[in-house]
Amino acid sequence: MLSTLMPRFLIVGLLAAFGLAACGDSEATQRKAFIEFLQTRIVDKPGLHVPKPSDEQMKAFGAYAKDYGIILSFNDGMDKNVTSQMEQVFKKGMVRSVAELTTRRADITTAMEGMRALHAAIDAELAKADAAHATLKQPDDLKPVYDKAYERTVSAPAATFKEVFPAVDGAFQAAQNFVSFLDQHHDGIKIDGNSIRTSDPKLNGEIDRLINALNQNSQAVLEAQRKLQATIRGS
């Protein structure tokens, strides 16, 4: 009886071993495809690239597709809740002259509130992505490549976006300070476009200080925007 059972056990054991080997090879193939995708499509390219894999590619990644889903979800959230809204906020707060500044103070207040909401949106998107990233248990050959891709597509752009907010907030605050000063001294100040005249020489020093603050903060916004574009372009 024992002799007749042994070959059957042997066959079952061989089939089980073959099944495990096949499963292992499948995971290794999926991991290799995912690593190659991250390396060639993100890490090796300058600037910000978040390619959207085809359904066939996502299938080839196997279980690792969910790892890439973290990156995709963050960038989709940024596109929807931050990038598209930021352009509208900038337009709302953009003024072309001192005269326009005095008539659009409500727009400036609205733009400031909008920027704070965008800052909160970035914080929320980044916290969600970082929490998901922290739970990943990846093989030693995948983890460093994935972490580089995550830094390029999530951490770095989020950090650079955040640098824009203090600069913009400072510019809006400087504009509000200037408008408040004009309100307080409207009888002694006359504005024509970007020309400011005053009948009280004592006001000249404060006017110069406020204008310098406006210019400096505007320059800070331009620098932050240039850095953001450099992050996106990779230059």
C-alpha positions as CSV (number, residue, x, y, z in Angstrom):
1,M,0.0,0.0,0.0
2,L,2.8,2.4,0.9
3,S,4.6,1.7,-2.4
4,T,1.4,2.6,-4.4
5,L,0.9,5.9,-2.5
6,M,4.4,7.2,-2.7
7,P,4.4,8.0,-6.5
8,R,1.1,9.9,-6.0
9,F,2.6,12.0,-3.1
10,L,5.6,12.6,-5.3
11,I,3.5,13.8,-8.2
12,V,1.5,16.1,-5.9
13,G,4.7,17.5,-4.3
14,L,6.2,18.2,-7.7
15,L,3.0,19.9,-8.9
16,A,3.0,22.0,-5.8
17,A,6.6,23.0,-6.2
18,F,6.1,23.8,-9.8
19,G,3.1,26.0,-8.9
20,L,5.1,27.9,-6.3
21,A,7.9,28.4,-8.8
22,A,5.5,29.7,-11.4
23,C,4.0,32.1,-8.9
24,G,7.5,33.4,-8.0
25,D,8.5,33.9,-11.6
26,S,5.2,35.8,-12.2
27,E,5.9,38.2,-9.3
28,A,9.5,38.7,-10.4
29,T,8.4,39.5,-13.9
30,Q,5.8,42.0,-12.7
31,R,8.4,43.6,-10.4
32,K,10.9,43.8,-13.2
33,A,8.3,45.5,-15.5
34,F,7.4,48.0,-12.8
35,I,11.0,48.8,-12.0
36,E,11.8,49.4,-15.7
37,F,8.8,51.6,-16.1
38,L,9.7,53.8,-13.0
39,Q,13.4,54.0,-14.1
40,T,12.9,54.8,-17.7
41,R,9.7,56.8,-17.7
42,I,10.3,58.9,-14.5
43,V,13.7,58.6,-12.8
44,D,15.8,58.9,-16.0
45,K,13.9,61.8,-17.4
46,P,14.4,65.4,-16.4
47,G,11.6,67.4,-14.9
48,L,8.2,66.2,-13.7
49,H,6.7,63.3,-15.6
50,V,3.7,61.3,-14.4
51,P,3.0,58.9,-17.3
52,K,-0.3,57.1,-17.2
53,P,0.2,53.4,-18.0
54,S,-2.0,51.6,-20.4
55,D,-4.4,48.9,-19.1
56,E,-2.0,46.3,-20.4
57,Q,1.0,47.9,-18.6
58,M,-1.0,48.1,-15.3
59,K,-1.9,44.4,-15.7
60,A,1.8,43.7,-16.3
61,F,2.7,45.3,-13.0
62,G,0.4,42.9,-11.1
63,A,0.0,43.8,-7.4
64,Y,2.5,46.7,-7.9
65,A,-0.1,48.6,-9.9
66,K,-1.5,49.8,-6.5
67,D,1.9,51.2,-5.6
68,Y,1.9,53.4,-8.7
69,G,-1.7,54.2,-8.0
70,I,-0.4,56.3,-5.0
71,I,1.6,58.5,-7.4
72,L,-1.3,58.8,-9.9
73,S,-3.8,59.6,-7.1
74,F,-1.7,62.4,-5.7
75,N,-1.1,64.0,-9.1
76,D,-4.8,63.6,-10.1
77,G,-5.7,65.3,-6.8
78,M,-3.2,68.1,-7.5
79,D,-4.5,68.7,-11.0
80,K,-8.1,68.8,-9.8
81,N,-7.8,70.6,-6.5
82,V,-4.7,72.8,-6.8
83,T,-3.2,73.5,-10.3
84,S,-6.5,74.4,-12.1
85,Q,-7.6,76.5,-9.1
86,M,-4.3,78.3,-8.7
87,E,-4.5,79.9,-12.1
88,Q,-7.9,81.4,-11.3
89,V,-6.6,82.7,-7.9
90,F,-3.7,84.4,-9.6
91,K,-6.0,86.1,-12.1
92,K,-8.3,87.2,-9.3
93,G,-5.5,88.9,-7.4
94,M,-3.6,90.4,-10.4
95,V,-3.6,94.1,-10.6
96,R,-1.8,96.3,-13.2
97,S,-1.7,99.7,-11.6
98,V,-1.9,101.5,-8.3
99,A,-5.3,102.9,-9.3
100,E,-6.6,99.5,-10.0
101,L,-5.3,98.3,-6.7
102,T,-7.5,100.8,-4.9
103,T,-10.7,99.6,-6.7
104,R,-10.1,95.8,-6.4
105,R,-9.4,95.3,-2.7
106,A,-12.2,92.8,-2.5
107,D,-10.6,90.7,-5.2
108,I,-7.3,90.7,-3.3
109,T,-9.0,89.5,-0.1
110,T,-10.7,86.8,-2.1
111,A,-7.4,85.8,-3.7
112,M,-5.7,85.6,-0.3
113,E,-8.4,83.3,1.0
114,G,-8.2,81.2,-2.2
115,M,-4.4,80.7,-1.7
116,R,-4.9,79.6,1.8
117,A,-7.5,77.0,0.7
118,L,-5.1,75.8,-2.0
119,H,-2.3,75.4,0.6
120,A,-4.6,73.3,2.8
121,A,-5.5,71.2,-0.3
122,I,-1.8,70.4,-1.0
123,D,-1.3,69.5,2.7
124,A,-4.2,67.1,2.5
125,E,-3.1,65.5,-0.8
126,L,0.5,65.1,0.4
127,A,-0.6,63.7,3.8
128,K,-2.7,61.1,2.1
129,A,0.1,60.1,-0.3
130,D,2.7,59.9,2.4
131,A,0.5,57.8,4.6
132,A,0.0,55.3,1.8
133,H,3.7,55.4,0.9
134,A,4.7,54.6,4.5
135,T,2.6,51.4,4.4
136,L,4.4,49.9,1.4
137,K,6.5,46.8,1.9
138,Q,8.6,46.5,-1.2
139,P,11.5,44.2,-2.2
140,D,15.0,45.6,-1.9
141,D,15.5,46.1,-5.7
142,L,12.2,48.0,-6.1
143,K,12.2,50.2,-3.0
144,P,15.0,52.6,-4.0
145,V,13.7,53.1,-7.5
146,Y,10.2,53.7,-6.3
147,D,11.4,56.1,-3.6
148,K,13.2,58.1,-6.3
149,A,10.1,58.2,-8.5
150,Y,8.0,59.2,-5.5
151,E,10.4,62.0,-4.6
152,R,10.3,63.3,-8.2
153,T,6.5,63.1,-8.7
154,V,5.1,63.8,-5.2
155,S,7.5,65.2,-2.6
156,A,9.5,67.6,-4.7
157,P,6.6,69.2,-6.6
158,A,4.6,69.5,-3.3
159,A,7.5,71.2,-1.6
160,T,8.0,73.6,-4.5
161,F,4.3,74.5,-4.7
162,K,4.4,75.3,-1.0
163,E,7.2,77.8,-1.5
164,V,4.8,79.8,-3.7
165,F,2.3,80.4,-1.0
166,P,4.3,82.5,1.5
167,A,5.5,84.7,-1.5
168,V,2.0,85.2,-2.8
169,D,0.6,85.8,0.6
170,G,3.3,88.4,1.3
171,A,2.5,90.2,-2.0
172,F,-1.2,90.3,-1.2
173,Q,-0.5,91.5,2.3
174,A,1.7,94.2,1.0
175,A,-1.0,95.3,-1.4
176,Q,-3.5,95.4,1.4
177,N,-1.2,97.5,3.6
178,F,-0.7,99.9,0.8
179,V,-4.5,100.3,0.2
180,S,-5.1,100.8,3.9
181,F,-2.5,103.6,3.9
182,L,-4.1,105.2,0.9
183,D,-7.5,105.1,2.7
184,Q,-6.1,106.7,5.8
185,H,-4.5,109.6,3.8
186,H,-6.9,109.9,0.9
187,D,-7.2,113.6,1.3
188,G,-3.4,114.2,0.9
189,I,-2.8,111.7,-1.9
190,K,-3.8,111.7,-5.6
191,I,-3.4,108.6,-7.8
192,D,-3.3,108.6,-11.6
193,G,-2.5,105.1,-13.0
194,N,0.8,104.3,-11.4
195,S,1.6,107.9,-10.5
196,I,1.2,109.0,-6.9
197,R,1.3,112.6,-5.8
198,T,0.9,114.0,-2.3
199,S,0.5,117.4,-0.9
200,D,2.1,116.3,2.3
201,P,5.9,115.7,2.0
202,K,5.8,113.8,5.3
203,L,4.0,111.0,3.5
204,N,6.7,110.4,0.9
205,G,8.9,108.2,3.0
206,E,6.0,105.9,4.0
207,I,4.8,105.8,0.4
208,D,8.3,104.8,-0.8
209,R,8.5,102.1,1.9
210,L,5.2,100.6,1.0
211,I,6.0,100.7,-2.8
212,N,9.3,99.0,-2.1
213,A,7.5,96.3,-0.1
214,L,5.1,95.7,-3.0
215,N,8.0,95.4,-5.5
216,Q,10.0,93.1,-3.3
217,N,7.1,90.8,-2.7
218,S,6.2,90.8,-6.3
219,Q,9.8,89.7,-7.1
220,A,9.5,86.9,-4.6
221,V,6.4,85.6,-6.3
222,L,8.2,85.7,-9.7
223,E,11.2,83.8,-8.2
224,A,8.8,81.2,-6.7
225,Q,7.0,80.8,-10.0
226,R,10.4,80.3,-11.8
227,K,11.4,77.7,-9.3
228,L,8.1,75.8,-9.8
229,Q,8.6,75.9,-13.6
230,A,12.2,74.7,-13.2
231,T,10.9,71.7,-11.1
232,I,8.4,70.9,-13.8
233,R,10.8,71.3,-16.7
234,G,13.8,69.8,-14.9
235,S,16.1,72.8,-15.6
